C-alpha cells in the first residue's frame, strides 16, 4: 500500500509520465492510459487509496487543480478566433446544453431507476465536455479551424456552466419542500453568476494592470498569476459555492483579449503545469472507484452511452447550428466529438459524498456512472474521430509543410521544388518585389513581418510545422526561430547560414536553441546559394530505387549535386542538417541543388536517368 506521501507522489508522477509518453507514441489521448493506471493501482490491486492518503485535503486540492486547468484553457480563448462561429458556440452552451441535459436525465431515470432529482443532477454533470480531453483529442484529430475552435470554446466555457447547473440542482434536492427548493436553486444561480463574474473580471483587471506597468519582474509573473488564480477562485467560492470555476474562466478570457498584455510566457508555464495536474487528477479520481460499484452497473452504461452519442449530442449540435455557415460534414464531426473530462469526474465525486451524507438514496451510483461515461466517450471518440474527420474531409493536413522566412531567389527556388513534391509551403517577406515575384511563380505568400502582431493575428499555419530561415538577414531568421520555436518545436526550426554566420566565432553566434539548426552544408551559405542560382544552378528531385541507390546517386553526381531534402515514401520531408547524417533510403526522393555543368549533362541525356524532373 502506498501510504507514504512522498512515495505516493513519486509513484503518481512516474505513472503520469509513462501514460503521457505512451499516449504520445500511439497518438491517443492520455486520459485512456491515466484512467487505466488509476483503476489498476486503485480498485484492482488496491495499492493506492487517495482518501486515506490525502484525507480532508483531497477535494480542496482537486478543486484548486481544476481551477488552474480551466484558467489555462481560457487563456487561449481569443475572441477573434471564434468571430465567425460565435453564434454556434453560444447556442451550444445554452440551447445545446439544455437538450443534452434533458435527454440524459430522462434516459438515466428510466434505465437506472434513479429519482427524477438525481437523474436531473446526473444530466447536469454530463453536460460538460472539458479542455482536459478536448485539447489532447484536437491535437490528434486536427479538424479544420472552425470545428477546432468551436470544440475548444465549448469545452472551456461549458465547464463552469455545468458546475453551476449541478449546484442549482443540488440546492433544489437538499431544500425542504418544492417551493423552497425552487427558490433556493434560483438564489444559488444568481449568487454564482454574480460572484464568479465580479471576482473573475476584477482579478483579470488587477493582474492586467500590474503586468502592463511592469510592477512585477518577469521571473515573478507566473507566480503572481498563480496566486491571483487561487485568490479569485477561493474568494468567489467563499461567497457562492462553485462560483470559483466561473471566476477563473472569465479571468483567463479577460487577459487573453487584452492587446497590450503579453501572456505567452504565462501560457507556456500554465500548459506545463496543467499537464502535470491533469495526469495526477485522473489517476487519483480513478483510484477512488471500487470494482463492485463498476460491475454493479452491468450493461446499462452502454445503452446510456449510445443515447448520448447518437441522440443527445447530434440533436444539440444540429439545433445549435441552425442558420450557421457550417457544412453538414462539419456538423457531423461536431456531433461525434463530446468527450467528458476531469470536471465531470471531480464534481460528481464531490456532490455524491454530500448527497450520501444528507441521506439521499441512490447517490452512490453517480461516481461510477460518471466514470463509465467518461471512459466510454473517450475510448470511442479518440479511437474513431481522426478517421471520421478524414472521411468527412474536415481534417487539416498533417503539419509537414514549411514556413519559409524570406521570398528571395533562394527561398523561391526551394519553395518551388518542395511545392512540386506536394509539400505545403508559405513564403513570408516584407519586400513587396519579392512577394510579387513569388506570387507570379504560383507560390503561397504572406506579405509582412512574420514576427509582427499583424502576423500573429493573420498568419495561417494550417499544414505547416517547420520553419526555414532563408532570409539574408541573420537577425530575422533568429527572431523567427525564437517566435515559432514553441509552436513548431525547436527540432523543427532550421536556418540557412549567412556570410556573417560563417565569419563569426562561436562566442558571437546566436545560440542554436534560438536560430535553429543550420541547413544543408558548411560551404553553402545564403550568398553561395544565391550566386549558384544566378550562374544557372537548379533544384531537381531524384527518385531513388533498388536499381539507383543513394550510393549510385553520390557516385554519379559527385560534388556537382548538393543534397538538400529527402522525401520519404509516406511523404514526410527530411531536412539535411549540418553535422547530422543524411542517408536517404532506396524508396525515397532526394531534392538537390545541381551545378550548371551537371544540368548540361542531364540535358544531353547522359546523366541521372532516375531524375524525375
N, C-alpha and C positions, 0 to 999 in steps of 0.2 A: 504493500500500500504506500502510495506517495503521500506520506503525512508530513514530510518536511517541506516548509515553504520554499526554501532555496532550491531544493532538489526538484520540486514540482514545477517551479518557474523555468528552471533549466530544461526539464524534460518537455514541457509545453513548447518552449522556444525551439527545441530540436525538432519536434514533430511538426511544428508550424513551418519551419524552413523546408523540411523534407516534403511536406504536402505542396507548398508553393512551387518548389523546384520540379516536382513530378508533374504538376499541372502545366508548368511552362513547357516541359518536354513533350507532353502528349496533347497539348493545345486544348485542354478542357478547363472549365472554371475550377479554381482551387477549393471552392466550397464542398465539392464532392469528396475530396480527399480529407478535408478538415473534419467534415461530419463523420465520415467513416472512421477516422482516427479517434474522435471523441467517443463514438459508440464502442469501439474496441477496448479502449483503456478504461471506459466507464462501466456501462451495463454488462458488457461481455466478460472482460477479465476482472472487473471490479477492483482495479488498481488505483483508481482516482475518484475521489469524492469531493467535488467542489464545495458543497455546503459545509462539510467538516473542516475543510482547509481554510476557507475564507470567512465562514460564519456570517455575521450580520453585515459584513463589508461587501458581500458578493454583489448584491443588486445596486448599491451606490457606485461600485466600480464599473459595473456593466453600463449603468446609466451615463456615467462620465465618458466612457469609451464610445458609446453610441453618439453622444453629443459631438465628439471630435470627428467621428466618421461623417456625420451629417454636415458639419461645418466645412470640412474639406470638400465634400461634394458640392455644396452650394457656392464655394469659391470659383467653381468652373461655370457658373450659370450667368454667362454674358447675354444680356437681353438682345444683342444684335444677332446672335446665332439663331434665335427662335422667332425672329420677327415675322417670317413668312407663315409659320405654323403656330403662332401664339394661340389662336382660337381653338385649335385641336387640343393643345395641352390644357387650356382652361377647362374645356369640356371633359377631358379625360379625368381630371382630378375632382370634378364636381358631378356631372351627369353620369359619366362612365363609372366613377367610384360608387355612386348610388345604385347603378344597375348591378354591378358586381356584388355589392353588399346584399342587395335583396335576393339575388339568385342563390348565392352561397348560403344565406341564412335559411331560406326555405328548404334547400336541399339538405342541409345539416339537420334540421328539425325532423324531417321525415326519414332520413337514413339512419340517424343515430338515436332518435327518440329523445333528444335534449329538449328542455323547456324552450319556449319562444325567446325568453330573455337571454339564455346562454347561446342560443343559435344566432341571435342578432349580434351578440358580443363577438362570437367567432367570425361572423360575416365581416364585422368591422376590422378584426385582426387581419383577415386575408385580403383586405383592400390594398394594403401596402405592397410594393414591389421592392424598391430599395436599391441604392447605389452599390451596396456591398456585393450584389450578384449581377446587377445590370452592367456596371462598368467592365468587370472582367469578361462578361459574355460579349459585350460590344467589341472588345479587342479581338476576340476570336471570330465573331460573325462578320464584322466590318461592313455593316449596312451603309447605304448612302447617307448623305449629310442630314436630310430631312428626317428619316427614320431614326437615325442615331441620336440626333438632338432631342426629338420627341421622347424617346425612351429614357434618355438621361434626365431630362427635365421632369418627366412624370415620376421617375423613380425617386428623385430627391425631394420633390415637393409633396408627394403623397405620403411620405413617412410621417412628418409631423401632423398632417391632417388625419391620417389613420389612427395615430395615437390619440388625437383629440376625440375622434369618434368613439374609441374604446373607453375613454374616461367618461364621456357623456352617458354611454350605455351602462357603465359600471355604477355611476351615480344613480341612475334610474333603478337598477337592480337592488341596491342596498337601501334605497329610501323606503320608508314605510308608507304604503298607500299609493295608488296610481297618480292622484293629483299632485301629491308631494314629490313623487318620483319625476314627473314631467317638469315640475318647477325646478327641482334640484338639478336635473340634466341641463335645462336652459341656462341656469345660473353658472354652472360649470363651463358651459360652452362660451359664454360671454367673458368669463374670467380668464379662460385660457387664451382666447383671441387677444384680449386687451393686454394681459401680462406679457405674453410672448411677443406681440408686436412692439410694445413700448420698449421693453428691455433689449430686444434684438436690434432695433433700429438705433436705440441710444448707444449701445455698446459698439455698433458699427461706426457711428458718427464719432464717438470719442476716440476709438482706435485710429480711425482715418485722420482725425485732427492731429493726433500725436505723430503719426507717421509722416504726414505732409510737412510738418515743421521740424522734422528730424530731432525731436526731443529724446528719442531713444536711439542709441548707436545700433548699427546694422547687426552686430552679433547678439543683441538682445531683442531684436524684433520678433523672432519666433517665440521666445519666452513670453514677451508681452502679449502676443496674440493668444497663446495658450492660456495664460492667466485670465485674459478678458473673456475667452470662451467659457472657462469654468465659472467665472463670476456671473456672466449673463445667464448661463444655464441654471446655476444654483439659486440665484435670487428670483428668477422667474418661476422656478419650480416651488420656491418657498411660498410665494403668493398665490400660485394656482398650479396644482399638481399636474405634471406632464406638459406644462407650457414651455419648459426649457428647450424641447426639441424645436418648437416653432421659433423660439428666440435665436438659437444658434444658426438656424437655416436662413432667417432674414438678415442676421448679422453678416453671414458669408455673402449673400446676394448683394447687400449694400456695398461691401468692399469690392466685389467683383466688377461692379458697374461704375466705379469712380475712376475717371480717366487719369487723374494725377497721382494715383497711388500704385506703386509697384508691388505686386503681390506674388511675383513668380517665385522668389526665394521662399516665401511663406508657404506657397502651394507645394513646392517640392518637398519641404520639410514635413508638411502635413500628409502628403502622399506616402512617404516612407513610414511615418508613424501609423497611418491608417492601415497599411498592410499588416503591420505587427498586431494591431488591435483586433482587426477582423479575424486574423488567424487564431489568436488566443480565445476570442469570444465564442467562435463556432465550436471549438474543441471543448471549452468549459460547459457551454449550454448543452451540447450533445451528451456529454458525460453525465449530466444530471438525470437523464432518462433511465427508465428501467425496461428490461426486455418484456416483462409481464404486461406493462402498460401498452407497449407497442404491439405485441401479439394479440392482446385482447381486442384490438380494433378490427381484426380479421381482414376481409376483402373490401370492406366498405370504403376505406380511403381511396381505393382505385376508382370506385364509382364517383366519389366526390371530385377527384382529380379530373375525370373525364368531363364532368359537368362544367368545372371551372375552365378547362382547356377548350372545349368545343361549343360551349353555350355562353357562359358569363363573359369571358374575355372578348370573343368576336362580337357579341352583341354590344358591349360597351364601346369598342373601337369603332364599329361601323356607324353607330348612332352619333358618337362624338365627332366623326369625320364628315358628317353631312355638310355640304357646302364648301369643303376644303378642296385644295388642288391636288391632294394625294391620289395616286393611281390605285387601281384595285390590287396591284401587286404589293404596293407599299402598305395598304390597309391589311392585306393578308399577313404580311410579316409582323406588323404591329399586333395583330390578333393572336399570333403564335407565341410571342415573347412577353412573358409577365412572370418571371420567377420571384418567389418570395425569399426574404432575406433576414438579416440579423434583427431588425426592429420588430418584426413579427415574432421571432423567437424570444427576444428579451421581454417584450410587453406581455406576451401570453404567459410566460413563467411568472412574471410579477403579479398579474391580476388573478391567475389561477390560485396562487397562495392566498391572496386577500379574500377571494370568494370562498375558499375552503375554510379559512379562519372564521368567516361570517356564517358558516353553516349551509352554504349553497350546495345542494346535492348535484352531482354530475360535473362539478368544476374540474375535477382531476383529469378529465378526458381532454381538456383544452391543450395542454402542453404536448402530449404525444400526437394528437391530431394535427396540431400546427406543424410539428416537425415532419410528419408524414407528407403534408402539403409542400413544405419547403424542399424536402428531399425529392419528392416526385416531380415537382415543376422544374427543379434544377437539372435533374438527371435527364428528363425527357427533352427539355428545351436546349440544353447545352449539347446534347448528342445530335440534335437534328437541325438546329437553327441555321448553321453555316450552309448545310446542303440546301435547305429551303430557300435561303436568301439567294444562293446562286441559281437555283432552279427558277425562281421568280424574276431573276435579273435585276435585283436591287442591292447586290453586294458590290462594295468598292473593289477595284482590282488590288492584288497584293502590292504592298509598298516596295516594289523593286525598282521604281524609277529614280531619276536623278534630278535634284535641284542644282542647276549649274550657275555659279556666280560669274557673270560676265556673258556678253553676247558678241565678243570679238571674233576674229577669224579662227583662232584656235578652238574656242568654245563652240562655234557654229559647226566646225568640222567634226568635232567629237559628238555633238548632239545629233548631227545629221546621220552619222553612221549608226549610232545607237537606235535612232528612230527607225532606220531601215530594218533593224532587227527586232522591231516591235517592243522596244524598251521606252517607257514613258520618260520624257524629258521636259524641263521647263527652264528657259534661259531668263535670267534677270540682269538688268543693266540700267543705269541712269543716263547712258549715252543714247540719244534718240536715233542717231545714224546707225548704230549697231543693232538696235531693236528693229528698225525699219528693214534693214538688210536681212535679218533673221526671219522676219515675217514674210518677206518676199521669197525666201527659201522654204517656206512652209513649216517653220519651226514654232512651237508654242513659246510665248514670251510673257514676261511681266516687266512693264516699264516703271522703274523706280528702284529705290534703295531697298534691298531685301531685309535690312535690319531696321527699317523705319517703322514708325507707328502706323503709317498708311499701309505698309505691307503686312503688319500684324493683323490688320482687320480684313484685308482683301486677298492675300496670297493664298491661292488654292493648292493645297498639298496632297490632294487625293491621288493615290497611286505612287506617291513619292516617299522614299525612305532613306535616301542617301544624298550627300552633298559633295559636289565637285567645286572646289575653289579654283577657278581658272581665270581670275582677273589678274592683270599685270600689277595691280596694287596689292602688295603683300598684306597691308593692314586690313583691307576689306575682306580678304579671304579669312584672316584670323578672326575678325569680329563676327563674320558669318558663321564660322566654325563654333565660336562660343555661343552664338544665339541659337543654333539648331542642334547643338550637341546633346542637350537634354531631350529634345523631341525625337531625333533620329537615333541617338546613341552614339557615343564617341567613336566606336569602332566603324561607324558608317560615315565619318567625316574625312574627306580627302582634300588635298591641296596640291596644285602644280607648283613646283619650285620656281621662284623668280630669280633674276640675275643677282638681286641683293641677297636673297637667301643663300645662294652659292658662295657669295663673298664673305658672309658673316661667320664669325666663330660661334661655337656652341653657347658661349656665355651671353651672346647678343640675340640669339634666335628666339622666336616665340616658342613656348612650350608645346609639345605635340598634343597635349590634352586640350589646347586651345585652337591651334591651327589645323589639327587633324594629321593624318598620315600622308607622307609625301608620295606623289604619284609617279608611276612608270619607271624611270631610271635616273641615276645620278647625273648623267650628262644632258638629259632632256629637260631644260628649263623652258619657261614660257617664251623667252626670246629665241632660243634654238628651235622650238616647235614652230613658232610663227615664221621664222626665216626659212625653214624647210618647206612649209606650205607655200611660201612666196616663190620658192625655186621650183615648184612643181610636184612636191611630195603629196601623197594622197593616203586616205584611210581606206582599207579594204577589209572584208571579212572572209575568212578561210575556214571551210568545214573540214575538221579532222575526221579520220576514219581508221579502220584496221589497215587499209591499204596506204593511207597517207597520215602517218602518226605525227605527234609533236616532234619527235626526233627528226623525222623526214623534213618537216617544216623548217627546223633550225638548220639542217644540213643544206637544204636547197636555197634558203634565203640569206643565211649568214647574218652579217651586221647590217644588211640593207633593209631589214624589216625590224621595227621596234614594236614588240607586242604591248598592247595597252589594256585590253579586256579579254575575258573569256566568257562565253555564254554557255551554260550547261544545257543538257538535253531537256531539263524541266524549266528552261527559260530564266534561270537566275544568272545575274551578272557578277562575275568575279573580277575585281579590280586589281591590276598589278600594282604592288606597292614596293617602294624601295626597302631593301633589307629583308624581304619576305620571299619565300619560294613561290614560283609561279610555274606550275606544271599542268597544263590542260590535259584532259583525258581524250581518248580517241573519238568519242561521240560528241565532243564539244565543238564550238565555233570560236575562232580567235579573231579579234579585231586588232589590226596592226597599222602602224604608220610606215608606208613604203617609200623609199627614196625614188627620185625621178629615174635613175638608171634601172632599177628593178621594174618600175612601171613600164618602161620602154621595152624591156624583155618580155614582159607579160603581154603587151600589146602585139608583139610579134608572135605570140603564141608559143614561146619557148620556156615559160616558167609558170609555176603554180597551177597545175591542171586542176587542183581541187579548189581553186578560188571561186567563190560563189558569185562574185560580182561581175 
